[in-house]
Amino acid sequence: MTVLELRQRFRKDLAPLYGQNEIDDIFKRATAFLFGWSSLKVGLVPNDILTDEEQKSALNMLAQLKAAVPLQYVLGVSHFRHLSLNVDPCVLIPRPETEELVQWVLDDHSEDECHVMDLCTGSGAIALALKQERPSWTVSALEVSAPALEVAKGNATKNDLDIAWQHADLLKDTIDFSTVDIVVSNPPYVLPSEKKQMHANVLAHEPPLALFVPEEDPLLFYRTIIEQVKRSSSKNIPIYFEINPLAEEAMNVLNVQHGGKASQMKKDLFGKKRFLKFEQ
Ligand SMILES: C[S@@+](CC[C@H](N)C(=O)[O-])C[C@H]1O[C@@H](n2cnc3c(N)ncnc32)[C@H](O)[C@@H]1O
């Protein structure tokens, strides 16, 4: 099999799942990971023949991709801001929008000393990015899933960053915010009724615990977080949320109910209302 034939095989096998530009991007990233190929390989040496070993490993990777396993799980790695994070199917693959949530916190806070807490940390993406970009801050992070927390801890070691991890259930346990200055969270916010519009690879492979909230209570995590923070701390702690754009109206109501007079909403890079800073 030649280099060009391999790309044709990717295009054919992955066509039911992805558009051609996306397939070509997957092909480049997969072959860079496997063989260190440059993105110009197909253009420069289309007729080079793969060794048996190369062909075997490329087709093995393609088989997983064809089964709708996201590329990041196949490679075991995802990138978030300046971090390389290990990911497996017990953690959500960090999204580009969430990088903007981190940026909002950084833009608002340049103080040297600060304790920021990331709730629902998953792979640790938000907590680790904040610690990397504000090394003098104290960063803690909470997660209910023990396997996810192990991935997050591994990512802290991999990136040589120090985080205070907490294994707890936000919906059941009482969380102590008495020393916390800023809260940030990207909690589960997808409604089961949104499944129809979701990509097969997300539905079949990303952890439901990270994605879904009950249809009848879409704001469960936001309400609980605001109530927990207000109960535990007398300070006016800003809470930076990633939100479901479909829940914009309901989030506004929740904000007013909880006295979020100084709150702000922001759009993401796709122009969707995606973030809320709750502040009294
Ligand atoms: C949308 S993911 C966000 C992961 C990561 N913060 C990110 O932005 O990529 C939500 C995370 O919340 C965790 N989670 C779900 N229910 C929880 C609960 N009751 N208490 C704490 N964490 C919870 C999930 O396991 C998952 O890791």
The ligand as a Gaussian input file, in Angstrom:
#p B3LYP/6-31G(d) Opt

LIG

0 1
 C      -18.308000      18.327000      31.267000
 S      -17.137000      17.354000      32.156000
 C      -15.861000      18.575000      32.363000
 C      -14.492000      18.012000      32.507000
 C      -13.397000      19.097000      32.495000
 N      -13.603000      20.067000      33.547000
 C      -13.344000      19.810000      31.157000
 O      -13.758000      20.970000      31.087000
 O      -12.891000      19.201000      30.173000
 C      -17.926000      17.242000      33.733000
 C      -17.194000      16.455000      34.824000
 O      -18.027000      16.459000      35.995000
 C      -17.887000      15.232000      36.676000
 N      -19.046000      15.058000      37.555000
 C      -20.271000      14.556000      37.216000
 N      -21.072000      14.526000      38.297000
 C      -20.349000      15.041000      39.330000
 C      -20.636000      15.252000      40.719000
 N      -21.833000      14.945000      41.234000
 N      -19.663000      15.772000      41.514000
 C      -18.446000      16.082000      40.984000
 N      -18.105000      15.884000      39.693000
 C      -19.055000      15.378000      38.866000
 C      -17.795000      14.230000      35.556000
 O      -17.238000      13.010000      35.988000
 C      -16.924000      14.997000      34.548000
 O      -15.563000      14.714000      34.758000

